[in-house]
Amino acid sequence: MTTSDPQPSLTATTAKQVFPEPTVGALIVNQEGKILLAKSHKWFDKYTLPGGHIEVGESMTEAVRREVKEEVGLDVDVVEMLLVQEAVFAPEFYKKKHFIFIDFYCKSKDRQVKLDQNEIQDYIWVYPGAAYNLKLDSFTRKTLDRFLERSHGQ
């Protein structure tokens, strides 16, 4: 069947992204009580949480462990989900994307970070309260707020 109606025009964003993308993030705490923040060019060099997309057939906790291992080389224990946030075309991100962020509180016995140099360009271990003095993306800030509200930072 043909029609004379033209196809609706799609922006590059909607042509590439049909649905919101579910992603996981890890607020990682080491044995000293410091958290790991990662600097990414994708977030205009603001500090963010390591993480990424959930692959088909992968649970959220499996995705957190895999993404953390890929991006910063750490093995983590996933303690609990902290927060779910929606980012709809956030100007803080380098591309016009729609994400569902599912952030987890994780623990790591290891402090030796090995950056992938692709997603993450730099990192810092910092006490949670001191993280507010850094240039954080707004989603990381909200996850940190939730972490501290739950008294994990003590």
C-alpha positions as CSV (number, residue, x, y, z in Angstrom):
1,M,0.0,0.0,0.0
2,T,1.3,3.4,-0.9
3,T,0.3,6.7,0.5
4,S,0.9,10.3,-0.6
5,D,1.5,11.4,3.0
6,P,5.1,12.1,3.5
7,Q,6.9,10.2,6.3
8,P,7.2,12.3,9.5
9,S,10.7,13.8,9.7
10,L,12.8,12.3,12.4
11,T,15.7,14.1,14.1
12,A,19.0,12.3,14.3
13,T,18.3,11.6,17.9
14,T,14.9,10.0,17.5
15,A,16.0,8.0,14.5
16,K,18.9,6.5,16.5
17,Q,17.1,6.3,19.8
18,V,13.6,4.8,19.7
19,F,13.2,4.2,23.5
20,P,14.8,5.6,26.6
21,E,18.0,3.7,27.5
22,P,18.2,2.0,30.9
23,T,21.6,2.4,32.4
24,V,23.3,1.6,35.7
25,G,25.7,3.6,37.8
26,A,27.8,2.7,40.8
27,L,28.5,4.9,43.8
28,I,31.5,2.9,45.0
29,V,32.8,3.1,48.6
30,N,36.2,1.8,49.6
31,Q,37.3,0.5,53.0
32,E,38.3,4.1,54.0
33,G,34.8,5.3,53.4
34,K,35.8,7.3,50.3
35,I,33.7,7.2,47.1
36,L,35.0,6.9,43.6
37,L,34.1,9.7,41.2
38,A,35.1,9.5,37.5
39,K,35.6,12.3,35.1
40,S,34.2,11.8,31.6
41,H,34.4,13.9,28.5
42,K,30.8,12.8,27.8
43,W,29.8,14.9,30.8
44,F,31.9,17.9,29.8
45,D,34.6,16.8,32.3
46,K,32.3,16.8,35.3
47,Y,32.6,14.1,37.8
48,T,30.1,11.3,37.4
49,L,29.6,7.7,38.5
50,P,31.1,4.7,36.5
51,G,28.4,2.8,34.7
52,G,26.7,2.2,31.5
53,H,24.0,0.3,29.5
54,I,22.3,-2.8,30.6
55,E,22.8,-5.5,28.0
56,V,19.9,-7.8,26.9
57,G,19.7,-10.8,29.2
58,E,21.8,-9.1,31.9
59,S,20.4,-8.2,35.3
60,M,21.0,-4.7,36.7
61,T,23.4,-5.9,39.3
62,E,25.4,-7.9,36.7
63,A,25.5,-4.8,34.5
64,V,26.8,-2.7,37.4
65,R,29.6,-5.2,38.1
66,R,30.5,-5.5,34.4
67,E,30.5,-1.8,33.7
68,V,32.6,-1.0,36.8
69,K,35.1,-3.7,35.8
70,E,35.3,-2.4,32.2
71,E,35.6,1.3,33.1
72,V,37.7,1.4,36.3
73,G,39.0,-2.1,36.7
74,L,37.4,-2.7,40.1
75,D,35.5,-5.7,41.4
76,V,32.5,-4.5,43.5
77,D,29.9,-5.9,45.8
78,V,26.5,-4.4,45.0
79,V,24.8,-3.5,48.2
80,E,21.5,-1.9,47.2
81,M,19.7,0.3,44.7
82,L,19.9,4.0,45.7
83,L,18.0,5.9,43.2
84,V,16.2,5.9,39.8
85,Q,16.4,9.1,37.8
86,E,15.3,10.1,34.3
87,A,17.5,12.3,32.1
88,V,15.6,13.6,29.1
89,F,18.0,15.3,26.7
90,A,20.1,16.6,29.6
91,P,22.3,19.5,28.4
92,E,25.0,18.2,30.7
93,F,25.5,15.2,28.4
94,Y,27.3,15.6,25.1
95,K,24.5,14.0,23.1
96,K,20.8,14.5,23.0
97,K,19.7,11.2,24.7
98,H,17.0,10.0,26.9
99,F,18.3,7.8,29.8
100,I,16.8,6.0,32.8
101,F,19.6,6.0,35.4
102,I,19.5,3.2,38.0
103,D,22.2,3.9,40.6
104,F,23.6,1.5,43.1
105,Y,25.6,1.7,46.3
106,C,28.6,-0.6,45.9
107,K,31.6,-1.6,48.0
108,S,35.1,-2.3,46.9
109,K,38.0,-3.7,48.8
110,D,40.4,-2.6,46.1
111,R,41.6,1.0,45.6
112,Q,43.7,0.3,42.5
113,V,41.8,1.9,39.7
114,K,42.6,1.0,36.1
115,L,40.9,3.5,33.7
116,D,39.7,2.3,30.4
117,Q,40.8,5.7,28.9
118,N,37.7,5.5,26.6
119,E,34.8,6.4,28.8
120,I,36.7,7.7,31.8
121,Q,39.6,10.1,31.6
122,D,40.4,10.7,35.3
123,Y,39.1,9.7,38.8
124,I,39.3,10.7,42.4
125,W,38.7,8.9,45.7
126,V,37.1,11.4,48.0
127,Y,35.0,11.5,51.2
128,P,31.3,11.8,50.4
129,G,30.9,15.3,52.0
130,A,34.0,16.7,50.2
131,A,32.6,15.5,46.8
132,Y,30.2,18.5,46.9
133,N,33.2,20.8,46.4
134,L,33.9,19.1,43.0
135,K,32.2,19.8,39.7
136,L,29.6,17.0,39.7
137,D,26.9,16.4,37.2
138,S,23.4,17.0,38.7
139,F,22.5,13.3,38.5
140,T,25.6,12.2,40.5
141,R,24.8,15.0,43.0
142,K,21.3,13.5,43.6
143,T,22.6,10.0,44.0
144,L,25.2,11.3,46.5
145,D,22.4,13.1,48.3
146,R,20.4,9.9,48.6
147,F,23.5,8.0,49.8
148,L,24.1,10.4,52.6
149,E,20.3,10.6,53.5
150,R,20.5,6.9,54.2
151,S,23.4,7.5,56.6
152,H,25.8,5.4,54.5
153,G,28.3,8.2,54.7
154,Q,28.9,7.8,58.4
